[in-house]
Amino acid sequence: MTPSYHGNMDLLKRDKVAYFCSRNYAPKAVLASYDWATAQRDKVVISTFHSPLEKDVLEFLLKNKQPVIYVRTKRIYRRIPERFKEALEAGRILFISLFPDIVERDSDATAYQTNRYILANASEVVFGSIEEGSNTEKLYKSIQDKQTATILTK
């Protein structure tokens, strides 16, 4: 499997911190995640930006002109959405897809592969919030012996 890239490939050479958050999250995770995102000035944030709070953090990072690597759980964008154009032109974003153009929908399998890729490429791992019994909890438990992870809210 050969990944597809669109954007600033130099972001791959920089220090990267992975950000994950369950779909259902503790309300206090919002401010904690925004505060955390603000503090990431020297690091590239890498994520699928898939859950609601991950999407909010992405918008926050873009607004604050912070660099991001957006790893898609399906094919690479055929046409870049308008909200990403400024970051793309400024070299602050890289889109990656591990999947061929025929993968138009994400699934548990593509999310799993994407999350493993993110973990393999991040020097730090942060969880905004982890819902008990969620795939995010499974991901967290899978790395406990291999990587140190920070949980912003429980």
N, C-alpha and C positions, 0 to 999 in steps of 0.2 A: 504494500500500500504506500503510495507516494503522496504526501500532503500537497495541497494547493495553497498558495500564498498570494495575498494582495495587500500591498502597503509597505511599510518600512521594515525591511528584513533585519536592519541593525538592532532593532528592539530585542531580537533573540539573543544578542550578545550581552545584554545588560542583566543586572540583578532582577529577578522576577519573584513576585509574591502572588501565590494563588489565593483566590477568594471564592468561597463556597457559602451558600446559605440555603436552608430548606425552604420549600414553597410556603409552608406554614411556619411562622417565626414569632418569637416573643416580641411584643411591641417595643421594648427597650432596645432591641437589636437595630432599629432604624437609626437613632442618634449615635449609637455606638459604632455602627458601620460608616456613617457619614464622617464622624470624628476620625475613625481609622483611615478612611480614604484620604482625608485631608493631610494626614501625616505621611503619606506615601510619596512625597515629592521626588525622592531620589530612586524610586523603584518603579518598575513596570508591573502593572497589575494584570495578571493573566486569569481568565475565567471563561466560562461558557455564557455568562450573563444571561442565564436562562430563567431562574426563579424570579418572582416579583421584586424582591429586595436586591438581587443581583442586577436586575435591569435598572433599578433606581440608582444603585451605586455606579453603574456605567454612565448614566446621564450626569451624575454628580462629577465623576472623573472627567468626562468630556467638557463639561462647563468650566471646570477648573484647569483645563488644558494639561491634564496629566496623561502620560503615555499608557496605552493599553494594548494587550494582545487578546483578541476576541476569537476564541476557538469555537468554531461552529459545530453543532451536533448533526449537521447535514451538509449538503454541498456548499461550496463557496458562493457568495452573492454573485449573481449574474450582472446585476446593476446595483451599485452602492447606494443605499438610502441617503437622502439629503442630509439627515442629522449627523452623518459621519463625514461628510465631504470636507469640512474645515479641518478636522483632525487628520484626515488622509493627506490633504494638501500640505499640512504643516509637518508631516512625518511622525505624528504621535499615535498612529494606530497601525496594527497589522492584523489582518484577518487570516485565519488558518482553517482549513477543512481537511480532515483525514479521509474523506469519502469522495467517491466519484460523483460526477454531475447527475447521475441517475438517482442519487439519494436525496429526495426532495422533502422528506419528513424525518423528524428525529424519532428515536425510539429508546427504550431502556438500554438496548445493546449499543447504539451509537453514543448515548450519553456515558455509558460505562467506559467505552474506549477513549472518548474524549477526556473524561476525568482522569484516567490513568496517564494519558499524554501530558495533561497539565501538571499532575504530580511529578512526573519524571523530569519536567522542565522548570520547576520552581525551586528556589532555594529556601523559601518559607511558605507555610500554609496557614491560612486564616479562615475560620468558620464564623460567619456572622451570627448564626443560630442553628441549632441542630434539633430537629423534631424527632422524638423517640419513635423508633420503628421505620424511619424514612431511609431512602437510598443515601441521603447525606450522612446519616448515622452509620450506615454500613461502610461508606467511604472513609469516614473518620476512624472507625475501628480497624479498617484494613491497613492504615498507615501508622498506628500507634507505636509499633515496634521499630519502624523504619525511619520515620520523620517526626519531628516535633511540630505540633500544631497548636495554634492559639484559638480559643473559643471566646468570642467577644461577649456573648450572653448565653445563659443556660436556660 
